[in-house]
């Protein structure tokens, strides 16, 4: 299959290329393809004639989006709209990657695909706008919501905590819960999804939920790190953007594609980085 990937130098974009090694892949970094420019997107479609497009490009600075609102919306809403328009005109499916931050976090149970969205931050609102643009402009769409993504490469929370492990003690937020997702597991699930032809919204995230504190405890255990981990409230780390208190994801879609438990992803990650 001829597949065009945007965001090729991001955590997901890199592992997607490895997961799709048997396909005919064209992968663009942001420097190579600016999806906020419709003309550039159209030119890329005409030159490469893909059979499906996977959009892994995004503005992911959650706090930065509060002050860089226009930049966040251009990358997370306008860019996906351009991809949706260009693919729809050629009857090409589009898979767009979104986030758990489209929810407000007030649920007492994991969010499924048909739960009401209500983002709290500019980042979450821009990602929801991107979802809506894709759904409106191209009926052949997969919208994949994931959460707390990490891999052995790139900037992410587990790598940050490993970098801080030389301290005597680290303080970690214990009252925010999500679904830690190992990027290679997500990439494998996306490969499975695009083979179904069943368009729609999907939640693909590490199975189960954890707090940042629980994630750090497990990571240090797997890596044999003895640094003390102290749980603290979100209020002790004031940030510009409001995060969902609870954004664990689950799936009720048919076909249901489930990732391994988040602990398995973290175990694989630890073996890669040790």
N, C-alpha and C positions, 0 to 999 in steps of 0.2 A: 504494500500500500504506500502511496506517496503522501507523506505527512509533512506539514509545515508547522514548526514550533516557534513561538515567540518567547522572549525571556530566556533565551538559551543559556545565559551565564548565571542564572539564579539557581537556588538549591534544587527546585523541582525540575527546571529545564535541563540541568546537567544529568540528573538520574533518568529522566525520560529518554534522553538520547541513548543511554545504555540499555534501557528496557526495550527499546524499539530497534535494536541493532539489526534485526532481520528485515526491517522495512526500509524504504527509500526516504531518508530524512533530509529535510532542509531546515536548518536551525539558525535563527537570527537573534543576535543580542540586540539590546536597545540601540547601541551605536550603529548597528547594521540596518535596523528597521525601526523607525519611530512610528508606532501604531497610532499616535495622535494626529498623524497627517494622512488623510484619506487617500490622497494621490499616491503616496509612498506605498500604502497597503495595496491599492489597486494594481500598481506596477509589480509588486511582489507576487500577487496572485497570477497576473498575466504571464510573468516570466517563469513561474515554477509549476503552475497548474496542479496544485495538490488535490488529493481526494478527501482530505480532512485537515482542519487547522486546530491546533491546540494552543490556547492562549495562557501561557504561564508568566506573562509580563504583568507587573503591578507596581504601584507605589505602596510600600509596606511600612513606612515610618509612621507608626500610629500616633506618636506624640507630635511629630513634625507636621502631620496633616492639619493639626489645629491652627497652625499659622500659615501653612502652605496649601490652603484650601483649593485654590485654582489648579495647582500642580497635581494634587491628589485626584481631583475630578477629571482632569485631562487624561491621566494615566489609567484610572480605574473605571471611568464611565465613558468618556469620549473615545478612547482607544478601543475598548470592546465593541462600542457601537460601530466604529469604522470597520472592524473585522467582521461584524455581523452583516453589515450592508454588503461588503465585498464578497463574502461567502454566499450569502443568500442569492445574489445576482447570478451566481454560477452554480447554484444548487449543491453547494458543498456544506457538509456538517461542520459545526463549530463547537469545540469543547472549551468552556471558559471556567477558570478556577476562581472560586470565591472563598468566603471566610465565615467562621462562627460569629464574628463580630457584627453580623447583620441582626443578631438577637440582642435583647436587652439584659438577659441574664437573671430575670426574676422567676424563671421556671423552677419548680421543685423536682423535675424529672428531665432526662435527656431530650434535646430538641430533635424532632424528626422533620422530614422534608416539607410537610404541610403546616407546620407551626407558624404562627404569626411573627413576622419580622418587625423589629423596632430598634434600629441601631442607635447607640448612645453617642458615638464619636463621629467626627468628620470622616475618618477613615472608613468606619462601618457604613456610613451613609453613602460615601462614594462607591463602595463595593456593591451595595444594594442597587444603586443607580446603574452600575454596570450590568448586573444581573437582569434588570428590567429592560435595558437597551438590547441586550442579546436576545431575550425572549420575544421582544416586540419585533425585532428586525429580521430574525432568522428562525423559522419554525423548526428547522433541523438543528436543534441545540442540545448540548449536555451542559448543565451548570453543576459544577462539583464544588460543594462546600467542604473545606477541610479546616484543621485547627492546629495550632502550636507546632508548626512544621519545623523539623530539624534534620540535619544530615551531617556526616563527617566533615563536609566542606561548607564553607560559607559562614555567615554570622547567625548564631542562634543561641537560645537559652542554655541548653546543656553545655555547649562549648564555653559560654561565659562562666558557668559555674565551675567547670574544670579549671579555667584560668584563675579563679579565685580560691581554689582549694589549698593553696599554700598558706592561707590565713589560719589563725587559730580557730576562728569562728566565722560563719557566714549567716546573715539574716535573710530569710526567704519568706515571701508572702504565702500565707497559709489559708486565706479566705477567698481565693479565686480558683475556680475549678474549670478544667477543660479536658480535651482529648489529645494528649501528646501524640504526634503523628510522625513516624519515621519516613522520610521522603522516598526511599526505595520501595516501601510497602505501598505508598500512595501511587507511585508510578506504575507498579504492577497492577493495581486495581484499575487505573485509567486504561491501561492496555486491554484489560478484560472488558471494561465498559464499552469502549468504542467498537468492539466486535459484536455487540448485541443489537445495535440499531434502535435501541429503545430510548428515545430522546426524553429529556425531562431534567428535573432537579434531583441530585444525589448527594447524600452525606457520606463522604469517604474519609474517615479519620481513625486513629488508633482506637481499638475497641476498649471500652471502659472509660473511666475518668480519674483524674488526680488533681491535686493542688500543685502549685509550683513547689511548695515545701515537700510534698510527698515525692514528686518527681526528682528533686535534688537528693533526698534521702536514698532513694533507690539507685540513682546514678552513682553516688559515693560508695554505696554497698557493692555494686557491680565492679567498680574500679578499685576497690580496697583502699579507699580514702578515709582517713580517720578524723577529718575536720568536723568540728561540732556544727550542727545545723540548727539554728534557732528560729522557730516559727514566729512571724510577726503579722500584724494586720496591714491591709492595704493603706490605711491612713498613715502608717509610718513611712511610706514611700510615695508622697504626693507627686502626681504626674499631670501634665496638661490634659491628656485625654482620659475619659472615663472608660474603664474596662468592664465587660460583663462579669458579674459576680459568679455566675454559673453558666457555662456555655458548652457543656458536654453534648456531643452529637451522637445520634443513633439513626438507623435507617429503617424505613418501612416500605421502601420501594420494591417493585417487582420488575426486573430481576434484582434481588438483594445481593449486593457485593460487599462483603465484610472484610475489613483489614484484621490482621492478628491483634491480640491484646497489646496495649501500649507498652507493657513490660517487656514483651518479646522484641519490639522495635528498639527499646532502650538497651536491651542486652546485645543486640546486633551492633548497635552504635558503639557501645563500650568496647566490644572486641575490635572494632575498626580503629578506635582512637588510642587504645592502650599500646 
